[in-house]
Amino acid sequence: MPRSAGATYHGAVLFSERCAGCHTLNSAGTHGSAPNVRTAQANSGPNFNVRCERPVTRVLYAIENGGFSGAYMPQNIVVGQDAIDVAKFVSTYAGSLAPKLTGVTRCQSLPIGTLPTATTQAIASAPAPAATTTTSATAKAGKGGKAGKAGKKSAGKGGKAGKKSAGTKSKP
Ligand code: HEC
């Protein structure tokens, strides 16, 4: 994806940062989808090399609602203009390796359609997404949360231990 692609390049960068952990798409160099159906996990997202994502409204819908089920994909990983850039990028490049099927129009021949412009309200009220700079960061986000809890727990123990030892010292 050349830098000169402007908003589409921006969409590709955001995709590689925030969607890579769960989705495969060659145009963004990501491999997050399950490589094999037998090793697929519930949160492995569709492979966009073969899945057609047109019109673009379906991508924006998935971004805003956390996929179509709302069960595994986080909502609003990108918001406002960022979400629009990602949606346009995905819609344009998804489905390039979709198998040719008789009677089914090729993805690249389907219209991408248009999106409404971003509303400032949506940008202002949406929570800032967790900073994810590496491709694997998104996938590890859940683990990070657990680590956080563990950290608190041990901090709690540390606190107790501290008091205890302080107590023993002051006894004599
Ligand atoms: C934690 C893993 C995860 C992340 C991160 C993630 N997705 Fe998903 N995504 C999924 C799963 C799982 C599904 C399929 C289930 C569903 O639709 O609810 C899905 C579904 C979708 C769909 C609908 C595909 C279809 O045709 O059914 C789109 C479009 C999509 N994701 C785009 C994105 C974009 C764009 C991002 C980054 C901003 C992203 N996803 C980040 C897991 C993820």
py3Dmol code that shows the C-alpha trace and the ligand (Angstrom):
import py3Dmol

protein = """\
ATOM      1  CA  MET A   1       0.000   0.000   0.000  1.00  0.00           C
ATOM      2  CA  PRO A   2       1.795   3.148  -1.155  1.00  0.00           C
ATOM      3  CA  ARG A   3       1.885   6.251   1.071  1.00  0.00           C
ATOM      4  CA  SER A   4       0.540   8.200  -1.851  1.00  0.00           C
ATOM      5  CA  ALA A   5      -2.777   6.396  -1.399  1.00  0.00           C
ATOM      6  CA  GLY A   6      -3.580   9.020   1.278  1.00  0.00           C
ATOM      7  CA  ALA A   7      -6.691   8.142   3.292  1.00  0.00           C
ATOM      8  CA  THR A   8      -6.549   4.545   2.063  1.00  0.00           C
ATOM      9  CA  TYR A   9      -2.929   4.261   3.228  1.00  0.00           C
ATOM     10  CA  HIS A  10      -4.028   5.691   6.593  1.00  0.00           C
ATOM     11  CA  GLY A  11      -6.779   3.053   6.714  1.00  0.00           C
ATOM     12  CA  ALA A  12      -4.260   0.311   5.960  1.00  0.00           C
ATOM     13  CA  VAL A  13      -1.927   1.490   8.740  1.00  0.00           C
ATOM     14  CA  LEU A  14      -4.770   1.599  11.253  1.00  0.00           C
ATOM     15  CA  PHE A  15      -5.911  -1.840  10.112  1.00  0.00           C
ATOM     16  CA  SER A  16      -2.442  -3.311  10.569  1.00  0.00           C
ATOM     17  CA  GLU A  17      -2.242  -1.774  14.042  1.00  0.00           C
ATOM     18  CA  ARG A  18      -5.683  -2.610  15.389  1.00  0.00           C
ATOM     19  CA  CYS A  19      -7.300  -5.367  13.369  1.00  0.00           C
ATOM     20  CA  ALA A  20      -4.265  -7.527  12.599  1.00  0.00           C
ATOM     21  CA  GLY A  21      -4.641  -9.794  15.604  1.00  0.00           C
ATOM     22  CA  CYS A  22      -7.894 -11.239  14.312  1.00  0.00           C
ATOM     23  CA  HIS A  23      -8.078 -10.638  10.570  1.00  0.00           C
ATOM     24  CA  THR A  24      -5.980 -11.612   7.580  1.00  0.00           C
ATOM     25  CA  LEU A  25      -5.622  -9.162   4.694  1.00  0.00           C
ATOM     26  CA  ASN A  26      -2.640  -9.163   2.357  1.00  0.00           C
ATOM     27  CA  SER A  27      -2.947  -5.479   1.475  1.00  0.00           C
ATOM     28  CA  ALA A  28      -2.199  -4.631   5.103  1.00  0.00           C
ATOM     29  CA  GLY A  29       0.214  -7.551   5.627  1.00  0.00           C
ATOM     30  CA  THR A  30      -1.865  -9.086   8.420  1.00  0.00           C
ATOM     31  CA  HIS A  31      -2.368 -12.765   9.301  1.00  0.00           C
ATOM     32  CA  GLY A  32      -4.776 -12.727  12.235  1.00  0.00           C
ATOM     33  CA  SER A  33      -7.462 -15.027  10.897  1.00  0.00           C
ATOM     34  CA  ALA A  34      -7.261 -18.733  11.688  1.00  0.00           C
ATOM     35  CA  PRO A  35      -4.902 -20.377   9.164  1.00  0.00           C
ATOM     36  CA  ASN A  36      -6.684 -23.704   9.569  1.00  0.00           C
ATOM     37  CA  VAL A  37     -10.281 -24.458  10.458  1.00  0.00           C
ATOM     38  CA  ARG A  38      -9.160 -27.063  13.007  1.00  0.00           C
ATOM     39  CA  THR A  39      -7.093 -24.551  14.943  1.00  0.00           C
ATOM     40  CA  ALA A  40      -9.626 -21.741  14.631  1.00  0.00           C
ATOM     41  CA  GLN A  41     -10.568 -19.984  17.842  1.00  0.00           C
ATOM     42  CA  ALA A  42     -13.837 -18.246  18.564  1.00  0.00           C
ATOM     43  CA  ASN A  43     -12.255 -14.814  18.217  1.00  0.00           C
ATOM     44  CA  SER A  44     -10.491 -15.542  14.927  1.00  0.00           C
ATOM     45  CA  GLY A  45     -12.061 -13.115  12.491  1.00  0.00           C
ATOM     46  CA  PRO A  46     -12.911 -13.668   8.826  1.00  0.00           C
ATOM     47  CA  ASN A  47     -10.056 -13.751   6.299  1.00  0.00           C
ATOM     48  CA  PHE A  48     -10.515 -10.644   4.163  1.00  0.00           C
ATOM     49  CA  ASN A  49      -8.377 -12.006   1.356  1.00  0.00           C
ATOM     50  CA  VAL A  50     -11.281 -14.243   0.463  1.00  0.00           C
ATOM     51  CA  ARG A  51     -14.259 -12.556   2.123  1.00  0.00           C
ATOM     52  CA  CYS A  52     -15.937  -9.863   0.091  1.00  0.00           C
ATOM     53  CA  GLU A  53     -16.709  -6.749   2.143  1.00  0.00           C
ATOM     54  CA  ARG A  54     -18.848  -4.675  -0.154  1.00  0.00           C
ATOM     55  CA  PRO A  55     -20.628  -2.365   0.151  1.00  0.00           C
ATOM     56  CA  VAL A  56     -18.449  -0.338   2.533  1.00  0.00           C
ATOM     57  CA  THR A  57     -21.392   0.221   4.902  1.00  0.00           C
ATOM     58  CA  ARG A  58     -21.063  -3.361   6.146  1.00  0.00           C
ATOM     59  CA  VAL A  59     -17.493  -2.736   7.281  1.00  0.00           C
ATOM     60  CA  LEU A  60     -18.449   0.423   9.139  1.00  0.00           C
ATOM     61  CA  TYR A  61     -21.367  -1.467  10.685  1.00  0.00           C
ATOM     62  CA  ALA A  62     -18.979  -4.206  11.872  1.00  0.00           C
ATOM     63  CA  ILE A  63     -16.541  -1.628  13.286  1.00  0.00           C
ATOM     64  CA  GLU A  64     -19.293   0.181  15.193  1.00  0.00           C
ATOM     65  CA  ASN A  65     -21.059  -2.939  16.458  1.00  0.00           C
ATOM     66  CA  GLY A  66     -18.177  -5.334  17.002  1.00  0.00           C
ATOM     67  CA  GLY A  67     -18.674  -7.579  13.981  1.00  0.00           C
ATOM     68  CA  PHE A  68     -22.149  -8.813  13.187  1.00  0.00           C
ATOM     69  CA  SER A  69     -22.674 -10.857  16.354  1.00  0.00           C
ATOM     70  CA  GLY A  70     -21.173  -8.311  18.752  1.00  0.00           C
ATOM     71  CA  ALA A  71     -19.714 -11.273  20.648  1.00  0.00           C
ATOM     72  CA  TYR A  72     -15.983 -11.394  19.933  1.00  0.00           C
ATOM     73  CA  MET A  73     -14.880  -8.335  18.048  1.00  0.00           C
ATOM     74  CA  PRO A  74     -14.542  -5.193  20.182  1.00  0.00           C
ATOM     75  CA  GLN A  75     -16.703  -2.243  19.139  1.00  0.00           C
ATOM     76  CA  ASN A  76     -15.284   1.096  17.998  1.00  0.00           C
ATOM     77  CA  ILE A  77     -11.618   0.109  17.802  1.00  0.00           C
ATOM     78  CA  VAL A  78     -11.442   3.014  15.390  1.00  0.00           C
ATOM     79  CA  VAL A  79     -13.916   5.905  15.393  1.00  0.00           C
ATOM     80  CA  GLY A  80     -14.875   8.938  13.329  1.00  0.00           C
ATOM     81  CA  GLN A  81     -12.771   9.607  10.247  1.00  0.00           C
ATOM     82  CA  ASP A  82     -10.364   6.796  11.238  1.00  0.00           C
ATOM     83  CA  ALA A  83     -13.237   4.306  11.070  1.00  0.00           C
ATOM     84  CA  ILE A  84     -14.229   5.625   7.657  1.00  0.00           C
ATOM     85  CA  ASP A  85     -10.661   5.317   6.353  1.00  0.00           C
ATOM     86  CA  VAL A  86     -10.379   1.736   7.623  1.00  0.00           C
ATOM     87  CA  ALA A  87     -13.791   0.791   6.248  1.00  0.00           C
ATOM     88  CA  LYS A  88     -12.940   2.163   2.791  1.00  0.00           C
ATOM     89  CA  PHE A  89      -9.579   0.411   2.812  1.00  0.00           C
ATOM     90  CA  VAL A  90     -11.099  -2.960   3.795  1.00  0.00           C
ATOM     91  CA  SER A  91     -13.972  -2.673   1.359  1.00  0.00           C
ATOM     92  CA  THR A  92     -11.645  -1.790  -1.505  1.00  0.00           C
ATOM     93  CA  TYR A  93      -9.090  -4.555  -0.962  1.00  0.00           C
ATOM     94  CA  ALA A  94     -11.052  -7.402   0.660  1.00  0.00           C
ATOM     95  CA  GLY A  95     -12.129 -10.321  -1.506  1.00  0.00           C
ATOM     96  CA  SER A  96      -9.245 -10.129  -3.984  1.00  0.00           C
ATOM     97  CA  LEU A  97      -8.572 -13.864  -3.584  1.00  0.00           C
ATOM     98  CA  ALA A  98     -12.219 -14.915  -3.328  1.00  0.00           C
ATOM     99  CA  PRO A  99     -12.868 -18.101  -5.321  1.00  0.00           C
ATOM    100  CA  LYS A 100     -14.609 -17.643  -8.663  1.00  0.00           C
ATOM    101  CA  LEU A 101     -18.124 -18.982  -8.403  1.00  0.00           C
ATOM    102  CA  THR A 102     -20.488 -19.451 -11.313  1.00  0.00           C
ATOM    103  CA  GLY A 103     -23.438 -17.129 -11.048  1.00  0.00           C
ATOM    104  CA  VAL A 104     -21.803 -14.989  -8.336  1.00  0.00           C
ATOM    105  CA  THR A 105     -20.555 -11.529  -9.288  1.00  0.00           C
ATOM    106  CA  ARG A 106     -16.843 -11.123  -8.545  1.00  0.00           C
ATOM    107  CA  CYS A 107     -16.171  -8.991  -5.486  1.00  0.00           C
ATOM    108  CA  GLN A 108     -14.047  -6.498  -7.411  1.00  0.00           C
ATOM    109  CA  SER A 109     -17.002  -5.882  -9.738  1.00  0.00           C
ATOM    110  CA  LEU A 110     -19.445  -5.037  -6.939  1.00  0.00           C
ATOM    111  CA  PRO A 111     -20.015  -1.382  -6.026  1.00  0.00           C
ATOM    112  CA  ILE A 112     -18.251  -0.119  -2.864  1.00  0.00           C
ATOM    113  CA  GLY A 113     -20.896   2.519  -2.229  1.00  0.00           C
ATOM    114  CA  THR A 114     -20.514   5.582  -0.041  1.00  0.00           C
ATOM    115  CA  LEU A 115     -20.416   6.478   3.642  1.00  0.00           C
ATOM    116  CA  PRO A 116     -21.790   9.514   5.447  1.00  0.00           C
ATOM    117  CA  THR A 117     -19.107  11.960   6.669  1.00  0.00           C
ATOM    118  CA  ALA A 118     -17.934  11.570  10.262  1.00  0.00           C
ATOM    119  CA  THR A 119     -19.874  13.500  12.880  1.00  0.00           C
ATOM    120  CA  THR A 120     -17.825  15.409  15.423  1.00  0.00           C
ATOM    121  CA  GLN A 121     -20.114  14.154  18.186  1.00  0.00           C
ATOM    122  CA  ALA A 122     -19.225  10.559  17.497  1.00  0.00           C
ATOM    123  CA  ILE A 123     -15.529  11.403  17.693  1.00  0.00           C
ATOM    124  CA  ALA A 124     -15.876  13.444  20.875  1.00  0.00           C
ATOM    125  CA  SER A 125     -17.948  10.921  22.847  1.00  0.00           C
ATOM    126  CA  ALA A 126     -16.122   7.772  21.853  1.00  0.00           C
ATOM    127  CA  PRO A 127     -13.578   6.436  24.361  1.00  0.00           C
ATOM    128  CA  ALA A 128      -9.990   6.501  23.207  1.00  0.00           C
ATOM    129  CA  PRO A 129      -8.963   3.029  22.082  1.00  0.00           C
ATOM    130  CA  ALA A 130      -6.118   1.343  23.933  1.00  0.00           C
ATOM    131  CA  ALA A 131      -2.793   2.197  22.352  1.00  0.00           C
ATOM    132  CA  THR A 132      -1.728  -0.652  20.136  1.00  0.00           C
ATOM    133  CA  THR A 133       1.400  -0.111  18.148  1.00  0.00           C
ATOM    134  CA  THR A 134       2.427  -3.601  17.170  1.00  0.00           C
ATOM    135  CA  THR A 135       0.395  -6.021  15.129  1.00  0.00           C
ATOM    136  CA  SER A 136       0.134  -8.508  17.946  1.00  0.00           C
ATOM    137  CA  ALA A 137      -0.863  -5.916  20.518  1.00  0.00           C
ATOM    138  CA  THR A 138      -4.554  -6.210  19.717  1.00  0.00           C
ATOM    139  CA  ALA A 139      -4.565  -9.933  20.222  1.00  0.00           C
ATOM    140  CA  LYS A 140      -2.672  -9.625  23.471  1.00  0.00           C
ATOM    141  CA  ALA A 141      -4.897  -6.873  24.831  1.00  0.00           C
ATOM    142  CA  GLY A 142      -7.009  -9.409  26.704  1.00  0.00           C
ATOM    143  CA  LYS A 143      -3.990 -10.951  28.345  1.00  0.00           C
ATOM    144  CA  GLY A 144      -2.768  -7.523  29.314  1.00  0.00           C
ATOM    145  CA  GLY A 145      -5.994  -7.025  31.223  1.00  0.00           C
ATOM    146  CA  LYS A 146      -5.439 -10.213  33.172  1.00  0.00           C
ATOM    147  CA  ALA A 147      -1.876  -9.226  33.924  1.00  0.00           C
ATOM    148  CA  GLY A 148      -3.256  -5.987  35.291  1.00  0.00           C
ATOM    149  CA  LYS A 149      -5.503  -7.883  37.690  1.00  0.00           C
ATOM    150  CA  ALA A 150      -2.649 -10.107  38.774  1.00  0.00           C
ATOM    151  CA  GLY A 151      -0.612  -6.997  39.385  1.00  0.00           C
ATOM    152  CA  LYS A 152      -3.285  -5.574  41.668  1.00  0.00           C
ATOM    153  CA  LYS A 153      -3.554  -8.840  43.534  1.00  0.00           C
ATOM    154  CA  SER A 154       0.119  -9.050  44.267  1.00  0.00           C
ATOM    155  CA  ALA A 155       0.160  -5.376  45.144  1.00  0.00           C
ATOM    156  CA  GLY A 156      -2.505  -6.180  47.718  1.00  0.00           C
ATOM    157  CA  LYS A 157      -0.465  -9.001  49.159  1.00  0.00           C
ATOM    158  CA  GLY A 158       2.558  -6.801  49.190  1.00  0.00           C
ATOM    159  CA  GLY A 159       0.621  -4.263  51.186  1.00  0.00           C
ATOM    160  CA  LYS A 160      -0.381  -6.854  53.765  1.00  0.00           C
ATOM    161  CA  ALA A 161       3.090  -8.228  54.002  1.00  0.00           C
ATOM    162  CA  GLY A 162       4.374  -4.734  54.500  1.00  0.00           C
ATOM    163  CA  LYS A 163       2.005  -4.092  57.405  1.00  0.00           C
ATOM    164  CA  LYS A 164       2.730  -7.438  58.965  1.00  0.00           C
ATOM    165  CA  SER A 165       6.444  -7.003  58.965  1.00  0.00           C
ATOM    166  CA  ALA A 166       6.054  -3.447  60.144  1.00  0.00           C
ATOM    167  CA  GLY A 167       3.960  -4.837  62.972  1.00  0.00           C
ATOM    168  CA  THR A 168       6.528  -7.406  63.980  1.00  0.00           C
ATOM    169  CA  LYS A 169       9.242  -4.798  64.057  1.00  0.00           C
ATOM    170  CA  SER A 170       7.281  -2.474  66.337  1.00  0.00           C
ATOM    171  CA  LYS A 171       6.321  -5.274  68.792  1.00  0.00           C
ATOM    172  CA  PRO A 172       9.492  -5.523  70.849  1.00  0.00           C
TER     173      PRO A 172
END
"""
ligand_1 = """\
43
HEC
C -10.482 -9.647 18.911
C -10.507 -10.010 17.511
C -10.965 -8.972 16.497
C -10.459 -7.720 16.252
C -9.348 -7.000 17.001
C -11.167 -7.212 15.117
N -12.080 -8.121 14.693
Fe -13.360 -7.944 13.118
N -14.239 -9.692 13.604
C -13.815 -10.565 14.574
C -14.666 -11.744 14.585
C -14.513 -12.942 15.503
C -15.631 -11.538 13.583
C -16.754 -12.512 13.162
C -17.869 -12.571 14.150
C -18.805 -11.428 14.051
O -19.092 -10.914 12.950
O -19.300 -11.030 15.107
C -15.342 -10.233 12.987
C -16.074 -9.675 11.966
C -15.681 -8.554 11.260
C -16.357 -8.066 10.080
C -17.579 -8.680 9.442
C -17.072 -9.675 8.435
C -18.139 -10.471 7.751
O -18.257 -10.349 6.542
O -18.837 -11.256 8.418
C -15.673 -6.972 9.657
C -15.955 -6.115 8.424
C -14.587 -6.750 10.590
N -14.630 -7.751 11.547
C -13.664 -5.726 10.514
C -12.729 -5.442 11.507
C -11.896 -4.266 11.516
C -11.896 -3.201 10.432
C -11.152 -4.314 12.669
C -10.169 -3.299 13.186
C -10.674 -1.943 13.349
C -11.499 -5.547 13.356
N -12.438 -6.194 12.619
C -10.928 -5.979 14.543
C -12.735 -10.386 15.409
C -11.994 -9.217 15.508
"""
view = py3Dmol.view(width=600, height=400)
view.addModel(protein, "pdb")
view.setStyle({"model": 0}, {"cartoon": {"style": "trace"}})
view.addModel(ligand_1, "xyz")
view.setStyle({"model": 1}, {"stick": {}})
view.zoomTo()
view.show()
